[in-house]
Amino acid sequence: MRRICLFIFASYCIIYAKVNKWARTVNTDNLSMLSSFFSVAADAGGNVYMAGGIWGAGSYDFGGGVKITMRHGGGVLVKYDSSGASRWARTVNADNPSSSSSFYPVAVDAGGNVYMVCGPGPGSYDFGGGVRITLRYQSGVLVKYDSLGTAKWARMVTLALD
């Protein structure tokens, strides 16, 4: 059984995996920028996937040359290999700066596909790879990425009330 503990701080996140074998931080341009991770999953190969959100315009550095630049906040998914090297980071970008989203639960299937839920407000969102969705009201969105971080699809999740 893999044990993963996650500690969240204002501008960076430290990850301990497999009995504290490695730790990583998220570096930002300035202290007014924030990154938080809400969910962690691991695949059979020991790769670790972290899902959360980042807030503030600027550059976020996940190490190993994996960097993203944001116009404003949004959801973020980061993949680390079993030795703690960052492999890729993906974000969701809203067309409207007042719209925002974060990624929440993350899961990995046996084929290495990554699934997560984000909770954006009304607006249009770009998950990369041509995968876009437009919402008229706040709703959940289920997103699928392959093991290389390519977005495959996004589906709105609706709630039916009795």
One Martini backbone bead per residue (centre of mass of N, CA, C, O) as a GRO file, in nm:
protein
  162
    1MET     BB    1   0.095   0.037   0.024
    2ARG     BB    2   0.048   0.363  -0.037
    3ARG     BB    3   0.182   0.660   0.106
    4ILE     BB    4   0.016   0.983   0.113
    5CYS     BB    5   0.116   1.309   0.191
    6LEU     BB    6  -0.042   1.636   0.238
    7PHE     BB    7   0.090   1.969   0.231
    8ILE     BB    8  -0.047   2.297   0.279
    9PHE     BB    9   0.047   2.609   0.147
   10ALA     BB   10   0.028   2.918   0.025
   11SER     BB   11   0.281   2.877  -0.223
   12TYR     BB   12   0.308   2.563  -0.152
   13CYS     BB   13   0.397   2.212  -0.203
   14ILE     BB   14   0.431   1.910  -0.018
   15ILE     BB   15   0.557   1.583  -0.100
   16TYR     BB   16   0.498   1.253   0.028
   17ALA     BB   17   0.640   0.939  -0.083
   18LYS     BB   18   0.705   0.645   0.003
   19VAL     BB   19   0.831   0.702   0.277
   20ASN     BB   20   0.977   0.975   0.218
   21LYS     BB   21   1.141   0.997  -0.076
   22TRP     BB   22   0.991   1.277  -0.155
   23ALA     BB   23   1.000   1.636  -0.245
   24ARG     BB   24   0.787   1.918  -0.347
   25THR     BB   25   0.755   2.232  -0.519
   26VAL     BB   26   0.591   2.547  -0.574
   27ASN     BB   27   0.685   2.806  -0.780
   28THR     BB   28   0.667   3.164  -0.770
   29ASP     BB   29   0.678   3.501  -0.842
   30ASN     BB   30   0.485   3.553  -0.583
   31LEU     BB   31   0.309   3.578  -0.273
   32SER     BB   32   0.013   3.628  -0.415
   33MET     BB   33   0.037   3.344  -0.496
   34LEU     BB   34  -0.161   3.032  -0.535
   35SER     BB   35  -0.141   2.686  -0.417
   36SER     BB   36  -0.368   2.399  -0.429
   37PHE     BB   37  -0.428   2.066  -0.305
   38PHE     BB   38  -0.701   1.805  -0.298
   39SER     BB   39  -0.568   1.562  -0.475
   40VAL     BB   40  -0.450   1.213  -0.482
   41ALA     BB   41  -0.284   0.988  -0.717
   42ALA     BB   42  -0.195   0.645  -0.811
   43ASP     BB   43  -0.027   0.430  -1.003
   44ALA     BB   44   0.123   0.126  -1.078
   45GLY     BB   45   0.409   0.294  -1.142
   46GLY     BB   46   0.411   0.549  -0.919
   47ASN     BB   47   0.259   0.770  -1.017
   48VAL     BB   48   0.173   1.116  -0.947
   49TYR     BB   49  -0.143   1.286  -0.891
   50MET     BB   50  -0.233   1.635  -0.887
   51ALA     BB   51  -0.514   1.825  -0.758
   52GLY     BB   52  -0.628   2.175  -0.820
   53GLY     BB   53  -0.525   2.517  -0.754
   54ILE     BB   54  -0.471   2.845  -0.905
   55TRP     BB   55  -0.377   3.187  -0.798
   56GLY     BB   56  -0.278   3.401  -1.025
   57ALA     BB   57  -0.075   3.581  -1.210
   58GLY     BB   58   0.170   3.375  -1.377
   59SER     BB   59   0.436   3.170  -1.266
   60TYR     BB   60   0.467   2.807  -1.252
   61ASP     BB   61   0.695   2.582  -1.076
   62PHE     BB   62   0.745   2.210  -1.076
   63GLY     BB   63   0.992   2.130  -1.208
   64GLY     BB   64   1.191   2.006  -1.461
   65GLY     BB   65   1.057   2.233  -1.669
   66VAL     BB   66   0.771   2.262  -1.535
   67LYS     BB   67   0.555   2.510  -1.674
   68ILE     BB   68   0.322   2.780  -1.601
   69THR     BB   69   0.092   3.026  -1.738
   70MET     BB   70  -0.125   3.274  -1.596
   71ARG     BB   71  -0.387   3.508  -1.614
   72HIS     BB   72  -0.542   3.332  -1.407
   73GLY     BB   73  -0.712   3.127  -1.243
   74GLY     BB   74  -0.707   2.755  -1.189
   75GLY     BB   75  -0.684   2.449  -1.275
   76VAL     BB   76  -0.468   2.163  -1.166
   77LEU     BB   77  -0.240   1.917  -1.316
   78VAL     BB   78   0.006   1.684  -1.181
   79LYS     BB   79   0.296   1.495  -1.284
   80TYR     BB   80   0.473   1.234  -1.114
   81ASP     BB   81   0.710   1.030  -1.068
   82SER     BB   82   0.846   0.786  -0.859
   83SER     BB   83   1.103   1.003  -0.810
   84GLY     BB   84   0.965   1.314  -0.841
   85ALA     BB   85   0.942   1.390  -1.132
   86SER     BB   86   0.828   1.611  -1.337
   87ARG     BB   87   0.622   1.586  -1.640
   88TRP     BB   88   0.339   1.752  -1.599
   89ALA     BB   89   0.107   2.031  -1.671
   90ARG     BB   90  -0.242   2.119  -1.622
   91THR     BB   91  -0.505   2.335  -1.741
   92VAL     BB   92  -0.772   2.562  -1.690
   93ASN     BB   93  -0.926   2.797  -1.912
   94ALA     BB   94  -1.082   3.098  -1.892
   95ASP     BB   95  -1.230   3.347  -2.075
   96ASN     BB   96  -1.318   3.463  -1.797
   97PRO     BB   97  -1.166   3.608  -1.524
   98SER     BB   98  -1.426   3.562  -1.325
   99SER     BB   99  -1.376   3.279  -1.388
  100SER     BB  100  -1.355   2.959  -1.215
  101SER     BB  101  -1.138   2.676  -1.116
  102SER     BB  102  -1.117   2.340  -0.985
  103PHE     BB  103  -0.962   2.053  -0.887
  104TYR     BB  104  -1.043   1.751  -0.743
  105PRO     BB  105  -1.095   1.467  -0.797
  106VAL     BB  106  -0.866   1.186  -0.853
  107ALA     BB  107  -0.811   0.933  -1.113
  108VAL     BB  108  -0.682   0.601  -1.207
  109ASP     BB  109  -0.645   0.377  -1.448
  110ALA     BB  110  -0.501   0.095  -1.589
  111GLY     BB  111  -0.422   0.284  -1.858
  112GLY     BB  112  -0.350   0.590  -1.734
  113ASN     BB  113  -0.598   0.738  -1.698
  114VAL     BB  114  -0.734   1.061  -1.618
  115TYR     BB  115  -0.966   1.165  -1.361
  116MET     BB  116  -1.179   1.461  -1.316
  117VAL     BB  117  -1.315   1.717  -1.111
  118CYS     BB  118  -1.487   2.017  -1.180
  119GLY     BB  119  -1.608   2.359  -1.049
  120PRO     BB  120  -1.748   2.563  -1.248
  121GLY     BB  121  -1.864   2.834  -1.369
  122PRO     BB  122  -1.980   3.032  -1.574
  123GLY     BB  123  -1.862   2.946  -1.905
  124SER     BB  124  -1.557   2.911  -2.079
  125TYR     BB  125  -1.350   2.611  -2.131
  126ASP     BB  126  -0.997   2.509  -2.146
  127PHE     BB  127  -0.819   2.181  -2.155
  128GLY     BB  128  -0.706   2.118  -2.415
  129GLY     BB  129  -0.685   1.965  -2.722
  130GLY     BB  130  -0.986   2.093  -2.796
  131VAL     BB  131  -1.111   2.097  -2.507
  132ARG     BB  132  -1.445   2.217  -2.457
  133ILE     BB  133  -1.665   2.423  -2.241
  134THR     BB  134  -2.008   2.537  -2.185
  135LEU     BB  135  -2.162   2.730  -1.923
  136ARG     BB  136  -2.462   2.866  -1.772
  137TYR     BB  137  -2.386   2.716  -1.505
  138GLN     BB  138  -2.313   2.574  -1.229
  139SER     BB  139  -2.093   2.284  -1.257
  140GLY     BB  140  -1.996   1.975  -1.322
  141VAL     BB  141  -1.677   1.831  -1.446
  142LEU     BB  142  -1.565   1.572  -1.650
  143VAL     BB  143  -1.220   1.467  -1.699
  144LYS     BB  144  -1.001   1.343  -1.961
  145TYR     BB  145  -0.675   1.198  -1.946
  146ASP     BB  146  -0.390   1.097  -2.046
  147SER     BB  147  -0.064   0.997  -1.962
  148LEU     BB  148   0.042   1.271  -2.130
  149GLY     BB  149  -0.193   1.508  -2.084
  150THR     BB  150  -0.428   1.464  -2.281
  151ALA     BB  151  -0.716   1.582  -2.366
  152LYS     BB  152  -1.026   1.409  -2.448
  153TRP     BB  153  -1.262   1.504  -2.237
  154ALA     BB  154  -1.578   1.679  -2.153
  155ARG     BB  155  -1.836   1.658  -1.889
  156MET     BB  156  -2.136   1.729  -1.782
  157VAL     BB  157  -2.270   1.738  -1.452
  158THR     BB  158  -2.581   1.649  -1.335
  159LEU     BB  159  -2.853   1.726  -1.113
  160ALA     BB  160  -3.106   1.529  -0.973
  161LEU     BB  161  -3.417   1.606  -0.836
  162ASP     BB  162  -3.700   1.492  -0.648
   0.00000   0.00000   0.00000
